[in-house]
Amino acid sequence: MRDPLILVYNQNPEPIADYLRRHDCPGRVVTASHADDAQKAITEAEIVFAWRLPSPLYAAARHLRWIQSMGAGVEDIVVNPHIGPEVLMTRIVGQFGVPIAEYVFAELLYHVRNLSEARRLQHARRWQGFSVDSLKGRTIGVAGLGSIGKEIVRKARVFDMRVVGLSRHQPVAGLVDRAFNDRQWIQFVQDLDYLVLALPLSAQTARVVDDTILGYMKPHAIIVNVGRGRVIHQSALIQALYRGDIGGAILDVFEDEPLPLDNPLWGLPNVVVTPHISGPSVDEEVAAFFLRNLKRFLGGEPLEGVVDRERGY
């Protein structure tokens, strides 16, 4: 394939396209930030490098050979009926572990060191001691031990935490203190102080954390979700938080994004809501990943981040 047509699509594709052009991208780069613009290019595109390209547009992609997601998530394309089995799919891997792990422990430290109380006392101009706790010796469970989950485990070791892990496919020998598989959710969660969800969305993980699983957790346990919103049964979580069945939740991903203004999660005092910012994409890093994969693709070499459609990620 010589000079393939590459459609770069997201809300602001120009910085990525500029990087590709400056680094001698072997292809013709076109950009689109709206469906109308993308519709003109998709009919001739051989490669799509995109984030959340509207699903119906793929029906017109007559020459498509490869889709590179700009993120780790691919749930919008693996189930798209307009994308044939001959189309290769890849996702970004290896770039989000550090920032997401930093987010997790920033939030956990804020919680365990009771820094909200420190801020309250500061604003009240009161010099008064308050209780704090430590992560040392606490048990953290990481569900999903891909590159992101492994980085969270590494950070947990720094704080001398007991670390357990749950994984469907990843080998975990020596990684965690105790390992569970995806048929052992109840055993996995029942002794946790913190449950961190770093799971992709698939048929096996959709709403896997439901009222049954929540019912087996400790009443002080905190859930942190940095994977996909729909791995939690959101209404069951809300009810568990209302009842005090668990201690709280730190949520960066949701069933519906943006989170609707009338969603009860906004107002619950034991919930932290952030707008899907735990793993920010850096344009140059994402573009560099694509460029490496593009050269492999054109050279007939194996690509990084190949999606297994049966698994869904």
Secondary structure as UniProt FT lines:
FT   STRAND          5..9
FT   HELIX           14..22
FT   TURN            23..24
FT   STRAND          28..32
FT   HELIX           35..42
FT   TURN            43..44
FT   STRAND          47..50
FT   HELIX           55..60
FT   TURN            62..63
FT   STRAND          66..69
FT   HELIX           75..78
FT   TURN            81..82
FT   TURN            85..86
FT   STRAND          88..90
FT   HELIX           97..112
FT   TURN            113..114
FT   HELIX           115..123
FT   TURN            124..125
FT   TURN            136..137
FT   STRAND          139..143
FT   HELIX           147..158
FT   TURN            159..160
FT   STRAND          162..166
FT   TURN            173..175
FT   STRAND          178..180
FT   TURN            182..183
FT   HELIX           185..189
FT   TURN            190..191
FT   STRAND          194..197
FT   TURN            203..207
FT   HELIX           211..215
FT   TURN            219..220
FT   STRAND          222..225
FT   HELIX           229..231
FT   HELIX           234..243
FT   STRAND          248..251
FT   TURN            261..262
FT   HELIX           264..267
FT   TURN            269..270
FT   STRAND          271..273
FT   HELIX           283..298
FT   TURN            299..300
FT   TURN            304..305
FT   TURN            309..312
//
